[in-house]
Structures are given as structure tokens and as C-alpha cells.
Amino acid sequence: MPAKAATVHPSVYAGLYLPFGAVNGYLTVAIAYQLAQAGVSAESIGVLIALYFMPQTWKFLWAPVVDMTLSSKRWYVIGAILSALGALGMAVCSAPPVNLTALTVAAVMASLASTLLGMAVEALIAHSTPPAQQGRAGGWLQAGSFAGGGFGGGAALWLATHVGHAWITGAVLGACFLLCCLGLTLISESPRERRGAGIAAGTLEVLRDLWSVARSARGYLALLVLFLPIGSSGAAALFSVIPDDWQTSATTVELVTGTLSGLISLLGCLAGGYLSDLINRKLAYVAYGLLLGLCALAMALAPHDQANYILFVLLYNFITGVCYAGFSAVTLEAIGGGAAATKYNVFACLANMPTAYLAVIEGWARTHHGVNAFLYVDFAAPILGALIYGAAVMRTSNRGERTLKLAVT
């Protein structure tokens, strides 16, 4: 077994992960705003963003390529270069007159490039981080994503509105992405035996590695706790559409759900990461989810005014950041070293499922059952998930005890 690489401060991973969040923020905030100002319909913008997210949904399918071919550092450089070109392409295609077809192609290619970059960082963390520091490493990773989203969204939008040529914004973003490659010099990557194996043999080995995690008690329980609606933060998707119910101005909503929520979520990621190193990581994730539900309940019961809207949206987003860090901590603990990019992204796709279905359920509840209904659903969901997870833990423990007794006998 190859030796572990020398450890570095986990903040390095935040810098490496920044382009991953920045590509997303650039399209969904800066370019979306520019398109709306240019008269592009909300429907067309929505389709563009949906197509952008397609590679993010299916990225686990090509994650084995990252695991079994080039080194993670080389994949990062490739991802950074392609992400830079994608950002430049989106900038050029979004300039009037807007070419939506070309912009869509550039956005999808940038999204695909960002998945390669993200997988490389996730694999580096899995192979370079001691078990005792996996929580804080996961927290810094998620903090980098939030920081990148703010940079690619807010800073890029400011730049786009203050320069005369659209390509300059994309070029500046791309240059920043390439500068992030300097962080690779601080990390010593351990060699992995699967590198250089044939495609068929390598893929088979990756699948075996993934199955070994899924069938183990640690891996099975990690997959389950992330799939359940515990730390999914479903209510966050509706905070920007309920200001009238809380007597809140549009300006306040933009500030609170945008810049301030991004900053507070980043701080939550760091807090959750360090806390996850102090206690059982799966139980910590459950606790974070229950706190999220209690926040939703408190928001429903509190007076519906602007002050409480600001307070609870920011508190909810702070706990969301804690939950994101908890997700990364649970995942890094479960996947181990081998086939890290594949396993991390399988876990990520499973964790995204409850976020999606909760958003649908809570949107339906808000529409058909009143102002607070979606918050009550958000309160009940983690309780239900915690009960199911608790039952699974007890069943797994009982099965282990029976196996031990048979072995002794």
C-alpha cells in the first residue's frame, strides 16, 4: 500500500476548489442577470441553467476515468484549463447579440470541465488527509465552493457591468482559475497502483472498490444517512419567493439570500468541518439536520416580519453550511483512498436526491397548504430521516452482535 502523502493545511483545498464554485456562480448569477437585462426570457435562462447542471448530475459515470488514468494533479490542470476556456466562451457568447445556442454549448462544456477539476480535488483530499482531519478538510472544501460561487457570481457581475468588453470578464476568471493551480505545489500526491492499468481492468477494479464500500457497515450507513432527508436544506429554495409573507422588501431579499447567505454558509462550512472531527461524523450529520429542522420550525412560529426573515434565513443558511461540511466529512470517512473520485461522486449524487424531492414536496405544501406548511415539512423531514437511520443502526448493531456470538460459539 502506498504511503500517505504529507499533509497540508486544509485551506489549500478551498483554494483549489474555488473554480468549481466560480463556474457555477458565473452562469447562474452574472450571466443570468446579463441575459435578463438583454431581454432573454426567464424560460430560456432556466433551460440554459438546467442544461448546465446535466453534467453535474451524471458526473459519476466518468469519474472512474479520473481514478484510473492520469494523476489527480494532471486532471486538475486539465480541468482548470478547460474551465478557463469555458468561462471565456460563456463571456463571449453572452455578449449582445446573444447567441443562446453557442452559449449553451460553452456552458455545458464549462460544467463538464469543472467536474474534472472537482473530482481531482476530491481525490487529492481522500488520499492526502489523515482520518482525524477529514471533517475540517471537508469543511474547507465546501467553503471553497461557496467562496467560488460568490467570486464567480458577485465579483464577475460587478466586473461585467464596469468593463466595455464582455470577453475581459471571462479572461479574468480564466486567469484566476489557472492561478489556482499553484496550490498543487503544496501537495505531495501519493502514487496509486491503478494508474496505467487497462481500461477494462481499471474499471472493474473501481467497481469492486465501490462495492466493497457499499457492502460494509460503515459504507452502507453513510450512504443511507446521506440519502435520507436529514441535512438537505429543502426550504432554502423557497426563501426568495416568500418575501411578501414576511413583509420583506426585494432589496433585502437580494442581499440576504445572496451575498450575506453565501458568507454565512461559508462560515458554517468551516464550523461544521472542525466540529465533525470531534464527534461521530454520521451522528453529527444527523444532529446538524435536526438543528436545521428546528430552525425551520422556529421561523414558522415566529412573527412574520422582516427582522425575523433576515434572522432565520441567515441562521438556516449557516446550519446549511454546517450540513454541507458534515456531508463531506461522512463521505471522506466512508470512501477511504481507492477510487476516491468515483466513490465521492456517487455519494454526492445520492445526497442531492433528497434536496431535489424535498424542494418539490415543500413547494407543493407552500402552494396548497399555506404560508408555513413548507417549513413544517422541513421540520418533520429530518426527524423522519433520523428515526429511519436510528433503526438501521440498531439493526446493523444487532446483526454484528449475533455474528460475534456465532463466531465465539
C-alpha positions as CSV (number, residue, x, y, z in Angstrom):
1,M,0.0,0.0,0.0
2,P,1.4,3.4,-0.9
3,A,2.3,5.7,1.9
4,K,0.1,8.7,2.8
5,A,1.2,12.0,1.3
6,A,2.4,14.7,3.6
7,T,-0.5,16.7,5.0
8,V,-1.1,20.3,4.3
9,H,-3.4,22.8,5.8
10,P,-7.0,22.1,4.5
11,S,-7.4,25.7,3.4
12,V,-5.3,24.7,0.4
13,Y,-8.2,22.6,-0.8
14,A,-10.6,25.6,-0.6
15,G,-8.4,27.5,-3.0
16,L,-8.2,24.5,-5.3
17,Y,-12.0,24.0,-5.3
18,L,-12.7,27.7,-5.9
19,P,-13.0,27.4,-9.7
20,F,-15.6,24.6,-9.3
21,G,-18.0,27.0,-7.5
22,A,-17.0,30.0,-9.6
23,V,-18.1,28.4,-12.9
24,N,-21.5,27.8,-11.3
25,G,-21.8,31.3,-9.9
26,Y,-20.7,32.9,-13.1
27,L,-23.5,31.3,-15.1
28,T,-26.3,31.3,-12.5
29,V,-25.7,34.8,-11.2
30,A,-23.7,37.0,-13.5
31,I,-24.6,35.7,-16.9
32,A,-28.2,35.0,-15.9
33,Y,-28.5,38.7,-14.9
34,Q,-27.0,39.9,-18.1
35,L,-29.3,37.7,-20.2
36,A,-32.3,39.1,-18.4
37,Q,-31.2,42.6,-19.0
38,A,-30.7,41.8,-22.7
39,G,-34.4,40.7,-22.9
40,V,-33.9,36.9,-22.9
41,S,-36.9,35.2,-21.3
42,A,-36.8,33.6,-17.9
43,E,-37.8,30.3,-19.6
44,S,-34.8,30.4,-21.9
45,I,-32.5,31.2,-19.0
46,G,-34.0,28.4,-17.0
47,V,-33.4,25.9,-19.8
48,L,-29.8,27.1,-20.1
49,I,-29.1,26.6,-16.4
50,A,-30.8,23.2,-16.4
51,L,-28.6,22.0,-19.3
52,Y,-25.6,23.3,-17.4
53,F,-26.4,21.1,-14.5
54,M,-26.7,17.9,-16.6
55,P,-23.0,17.0,-16.4
56,Q,-23.1,17.7,-12.6
57,T,-25.9,15.1,-12.3
58,W,-24.2,12.3,-14.2
59,K,-20.6,13.0,-13.4
60,F,-20.2,9.7,-11.5
61,L,-20.3,8.0,-14.9
62,W,-16.9,9.4,-16.0
63,A,-15.4,9.6,-12.5
64,P,-13.7,6.2,-13.0
65,V,-11.6,7.7,-15.8
66,V,-10.1,10.2,-13.3
67,D,-9.4,7.4,-10.9
68,M,-7.7,5.0,-13.3
69,T,-5.8,7.2,-15.8
70,L,-3.7,10.3,-15.2
71,S,-2.7,11.6,-11.8
72,S,-5.1,13.8,-9.9
73,K,-2.8,16.8,-10.3
74,R,-2.8,16.4,-14.1
75,W,-6.5,16.1,-14.1
76,Y,-6.8,19.3,-12.1
77,V,-4.7,21.2,-14.6
78,I,-6.7,19.9,-17.5
79,G,-9.9,20.8,-15.7
80,A,-8.6,24.3,-14.8
81,I,-7.6,25.0,-18.4
82,L,-10.9,23.7,-19.8
83,S,-12.8,25.6,-17.2
84,A,-10.9,28.8,-18.1
85,L,-11.7,28.3,-21.8
86,G,-15.4,27.6,-20.8
87,A,-15.6,30.8,-18.8
88,L,-14.1,32.8,-21.7
89,G,-16.5,31.1,-24.1
90,M,-19.6,31.9,-21.9
91,A,-18.4,35.6,-21.7
92,V,-18.1,36.0,-25.4
93,C,-21.3,34.2,-26.3
94,S,-23.3,36.1,-23.7
95,A,-22.4,39.5,-25.2
96,P,-25.1,41.2,-27.4
97,P,-26.3,40.0,-29.7
98,V,-26.7,36.9,-27.5
99,N,-26.1,33.5,-29.3
100,L,-28.1,31.2,-27.0
101,T,-27.0,28.0,-28.9
102,A,-23.3,28.8,-28.7
103,L,-23.7,30.0,-25.0
104,T,-25.4,26.7,-24.1
105,V,-22.6,24.7,-25.7
106,A,-20.0,26.8,-23.8
107,A,-21.9,26.4,-20.5
108,V,-22.2,22.6,-20.8
109,M,-18.5,22.3,-21.7
110,A,-17.5,24.5,-18.8
111,S,-19.7,22.4,-16.5
112,L,-18.1,19.2,-17.7
113,A,-14.6,20.7,-17.2
114,S,-15.5,21.8,-13.7
115,T,-16.5,18.2,-12.8
116,L,-13.0,17.0,-13.8
117,L,-11.4,19.7,-11.6
118,G,-13.7,18.9,-8.7
119,M,-13.0,15.2,-8.9
120,A,-9.3,15.8,-8.9
121,V,-9.6,17.9,-5.7
122,E,-11.8,15.3,-4.0
123,A,-9.4,12.5,-4.9
124,L,-6.5,14.5,-3.5
125,I,-8.3,15.1,-0.2
126,A,-9.2,11.4,0.1
127,H,-5.6,10.3,-0.5
128,S,-3.8,13.1,1.4
129,T,-5.9,13.7,4.5
130,P,-5.5,11.7,7.8
131,P,-8.7,10.3,9.2
132,A,-8.6,12.7,12.2
133,Q,-8.7,15.7,9.9
134,Q,-11.3,14.6,7.3
135,G,-14.0,16.8,8.8
136,R,-12.1,20.1,8.6
137,A,-10.8,19.1,5.1
138,G,-14.4,18.6,4.0
139,G,-15.4,21.9,5.6
140,W,-12.7,23.8,3.8
141,L,-13.7,22.0,0.5
142,Q,-17.3,23.2,0.8
143,A,-16.1,26.7,1.9
144,G,-14.1,26.9,-1.3
145,S,-17.2,26.1,-3.3
146,F,-19.2,28.8,-1.6
147,A,-16.4,31.3,-2.0
148,G,-16.0,30.5,-5.6
149,G,-19.8,30.9,-6.1
150,G,-19.5,34.4,-4.6
151,F,-16.5,35.3,-6.7
152,G,-17.9,33.9,-10.0
153,G,-21.3,35.5,-9.3
154,G,-20.9,38.8,-7.5
155,A,-17.4,39.8,-8.5
156,A,-17.8,38.7,-12.1
157,L,-21.1,40.6,-12.3
158,W,-19.5,43.8,-11.0
159,L,-16.7,43.4,-13.5
160,A,-19.1,42.7,-16.4
161,T,-21.0,45.9,-15.6
162,H,-17.8,48.0,-15.4
163,V,-15.8,47.0,-18.4
164,G,-16.6,47.6,-22.1
165,H,-15.8,44.2,-23.5
166,A,-17.5,41.0,-22.3
167,W,-14.5,38.8,-23.0
168,I,-12.5,40.6,-20.3
169,T,-14.7,39.1,-17.6
170,G,-14.2,35.6,-18.9
171,A,-10.4,36.2,-19.3
172,V,-10.0,37.4,-15.7
173,L,-12.0,34.5,-14.4
174,G,-9.9,32.1,-16.5
175,A,-6.7,33.6,-15.3
176,C,-7.7,33.2,-11.7
177,F,-8.6,29.5,-12.4
178,L,-5.1,28.9,-13.8
179,L,-3.5,30.7,-10.8
180,C,-5.3,28.2,-8.5
181,C,-3.1,25.5,-10.0
182,L,-0.3,27.0,-7.9
183,G,-1.9,25.3,-4.9
184,L,-0.9,21.9,-6.3
185,T,2.7,22.7,-5.5
186,L,1.8,22.5,-1.8
187,I,0.5,18.9,-2.1
188,S,2.6,15.7,-2.5
189,E,0.4,13.2,-4.3
190,S,0.9,9.5,-3.5
191,P,1.1,7.1,-6.4
192,R,-1.8,4.8,-6.9
193,E,-1.4,1.3,-8.2
194,R,-4.4,1.5,-10.5
195,R,-2.7,4.1,-12.7
196,G,-1.7,2.7,-16.0
197,A,-3.9,-0.4,-15.9
198,G,-6.0,-1.2,-18.9
199,I,-9.4,0.5,-19.2
200,A,-11.4,-2.7,-18.7
201,A,-9.3,-3.9,-15.8
202,G,-9.2,-0.5,-14.2
203,T,-13.0,0.0,-14.5
204,L,-13.6,-3.5,-12.9
205,E,-11.2,-2.6,-10.0
206,V,-13.0,0.7,-9.5
207,L,-16.4,-1.1,-9.3
208,R,-15.0,-3.6,-6.9
209,D,-13.7,-0.9,-4.7
210,L,-17.1,0.9,-4.8
211,W,-19.0,-2.3,-4.0
212,S,-16.6,-3.1,-1.0
213,V,-17.6,0.3,0.5
214,A,-21.3,-0.1,-0.2
215,R,-21.5,-3.6,1.4
216,S,-19.5,-2.6,4.5
217,A,-21.5,-1.5,7.6
218,R,-19.6,1.9,7.6
219,G,-20.3,2.5,3.9
220,Y,-23.9,1.3,3.9
221,L,-24.8,3.5,6.9
222,A,-23.0,6.5,5.3
223,L,-24.9,6.0,2.0
224,L,-28.2,5.7,4.0
225,V,-27.7,8.8,6.2
226,L,-26.9,10.9,3.1
227,F,-29.8,9.6,1.1
228,L,-32.4,10.3,3.8
229,P,-33.9,13.9,4.0
230,I,-31.8,14.9,7.0
231,G,-29.4,17.7,6.1
232,S,-31.0,18.5,2.7
233,S,-32.0,22.2,3.4
234,G,-35.0,22.0,1.2
235,A,-36.5,25.2,2.5
236,A,-33.6,27.3,1.1
237,A,-35.1,27.0,-2.4
238,L,-38.2,28.9,-1.3
239,F,-36.7,31.8,0.7
240,S,-36.5,34.1,-2.4
241,V,-40.2,33.6,-3.2
242,I,-41.8,34.3,0.2
243,P,-40.8,37.9,1.0
244,D,-44.4,39.1,0.9
245,D,-45.4,36.7,3.6
246,W,-42.7,38.2,5.8
247,Q,-43.2,41.8,4.8
248,T,-39.8,42.0,3.3
249,S,-38.5,44.3,0.6
250,A,-37.0,42.9,-2.7
251,T,-33.7,44.7,-1.9
252,T,-33.5,42.9,1.5
253,V,-34.2,39.6,-0.1
254,E,-31.5,40.0,-2.7
255,L,-28.9,41.0,-0.1
256,V,-29.9,38.3,2.5
257,T,-30.3,35.4,0.1
258,G,-27.3,36.4,-2.0
259,T,-24.2,37.9,-0.5
260,L,-24.9,37.5,3.2
261,S,-26.1,33.9,2.9
262,G,-23.1,33.0,0.9
263,L,-20.8,34.4,3.5
264,I,-22.7,32.9,6.4
265,S,-22.8,29.5,4.7
266,L,-19.0,29.6,4.2
267,L,-18.5,30.2,7.9
268,G,-21.0,27.3,8.6
269,C,-18.9,25.0,6.5
270,L,-15.7,25.8,8.5
271,A,-17.5,25.4,11.8
272,G,-19.2,22.1,10.7
273,G,-15.9,20.7,9.4
274,Y,-14.0,21.2,12.6
275,L,-16.9,20.0,14.8
276,S,-17.2,16.8,12.7
277,D,-13.6,15.9,13.7
278,L,-14.6,15.9,17.4
279,I,-17.6,13.6,17.4
280,N,-19.0,10.6,15.4
281,R,-19.4,12.0,11.9
282,K,-22.6,10.3,10.9
283,L,-24.3,11.2,14.2
284,A,-23.0,14.7,13.8
285,Y,-24.7,14.9,10.4
286,V,-28.0,13.8,11.9
287,A,-27.6,16.4,14.7
288,Y,-27.0,19.1,12.1
289,G,-30.1,18.1,10.2
290,L,-32.2,18.2,13.3
291,L,-30.9,21.7,14.1
292,L,-31.9,22.7,10.5
293,G,-35.4,21.4,11.2
294,L,-35.7,23.2,14.5
295,C,-34.7,26.4,12.7
296,A,-37.5,25.9,10.1
297,L,-40.0,25.3,12.9
298,A,-38.8,28.5,14.8
299,M,-39.2,30.5,11.6
300,A,-42.8,29.2,11.2
301,L,-43.7,30.1,14.8
302,A,-42.0,33.5,14.9
303,P,-43.8,36.7,13.9
304,H,-43.7,37.1,10.2
305,D,-41.8,40.4,9.8
306,Q,-38.6,41.5,8.0
307,A,-36.4,41.2,11.1
308,N,-37.3,37.6,11.6
309,Y,-36.9,36.9,7.9
310,I,-33.4,38.1,8.0
311,L,-32.6,36.3,11.2
312,F,-33.9,32.9,10.3
313,V,-32.7,32.9,6.7
314,L,-29.2,33.6,7.8
315,L,-29.4,31.1,10.6
316,Y,-30.8,28.5,8.3
317,N,-28.0,29.1,5.7
318,F,-25.3,28.9,8.5
319,I,-26.7,25.5,9.5
320,T,-26.8,24.5,5.8
321,G,-23.1,25.2,5.6
322,V,-22.6,23.0,8.6
323,C,-24.6,20.3,7.0
324,Y,-22.5,20.5,3.8
325,A,-19.4,20.1,5.8
326,G,-21.0,17.2,7.6
327,F,-21.7,15.6,4.2
328,S,-18.1,15.8,3.1
329,A,-16.9,14.5,6.4
330,V,-19.1,11.5,6.3
331,T,-18.2,10.8,2.7
332,L,-14.4,11.1,3.1
333,E,-14.6,8.8,6.2
334,A,-16.6,6.2,4.3
335,I,-14.8,6.1,0.9
336,G,-11.2,5.6,2.0
337,G,-8.5,6.0,-0.6
338,G,-9.0,3.8,-3.7
339,A,-11.3,5.0,-6.5
340,A,-11.9,8.2,-4.5
341,A,-13.3,10.3,-7.3
342,T,-15.9,7.7,-8.2
343,K,-17.0,7.0,-4.7
344,Y,-17.2,10.6,-3.7
345,N,-19.4,11.5,-6.6
346,V,-21.7,8.5,-6.1
347,F,-22.2,9.7,-2.5
348,A,-22.7,13.3,-3.8
349,C,-25.4,12.2,-6.3
350,L,-27.2,10.3,-3.6
351,A,-27.1,13.2,-1.3
352,N,-28.5,15.5,-4.0
353,M,-31.6,13.4,-4.4
354,P,-33.4,14.4,-1.1
355,T,-32.6,18.0,-1.8
356,A,-34.5,17.7,-5.1
357,Y,-37.5,15.8,-3.9
358,L,-37.8,18.0,-0.8
359,A,-37.9,21.1,-2.9
360,V,-40.8,19.6,-4.9
361,I,-42.7,18.5,-1.8
362,E,-42.2,21.8,0.1
363,G,-43.2,23.8,-3.0
364,W,-46.4,21.8,-3.2
365,A,-47.0,22.3,0.5
366,R,-46.5,26.0,0.3
367,T,-48.9,26.3,-2.7
368,H,-51.7,24.2,-1.3
369,H,-51.5,24.4,2.5
370,G,-50.5,27.9,3.4
371,V,-47.6,30.1,4.4
372,N,-45.9,27.8,7.0
373,A,-46.6,24.4,5.5
374,F,-43.3,24.1,3.8
375,L,-41.5,25.0,7.0
376,Y,-43.4,22.3,8.9
377,V,-42.4,19.8,6.2
378,D,-38.8,20.9,6.6
379,F,-39.0,20.3,10.3
380,A,-40.6,16.9,10.0
381,A,-38.3,15.5,7.3
382,P,-35.0,15.3,9.3
383,I,-36.9,13.7,12.2
384,L,-38.3,11.0,10.0
385,G,-34.8,10.5,8.4
386,A,-33.2,10.3,11.9
387,L,-35.7,7.7,13.0
388,I,-35.1,5.5,9.9
389,Y,-31.3,5.9,10.3
390,G,-31.5,5.0,14.0
391,A,-33.5,1.9,13.2
392,A,-30.8,0.9,10.6
393,V,-28.0,1.5,13.1
394,M,-29.7,-0.7,15.7
395,R,-30.4,-3.5,13.2
396,T,-26.8,-3.4,12.0
397,S,-25.5,-3.5,15.6
398,N,-27.8,-6.4,16.5
399,R,-26.6,-8.3,13.4
400,G,-23.0,-7.7,14.3
401,E,-23.6,-9.0,17.9
402,R,-25.2,-12.1,16.5
403,T,-22.3,-12.7,14.1
404,L,-19.9,-12.3,17.0
405,K,-21.7,-14.8,19.2
406,L,-21.7,-17.4,16.4
407,A,-18.0,-16.9,15.9
408,V,-17.3,-17.4,19.6
409,T,-19.5,-20.4,19.7
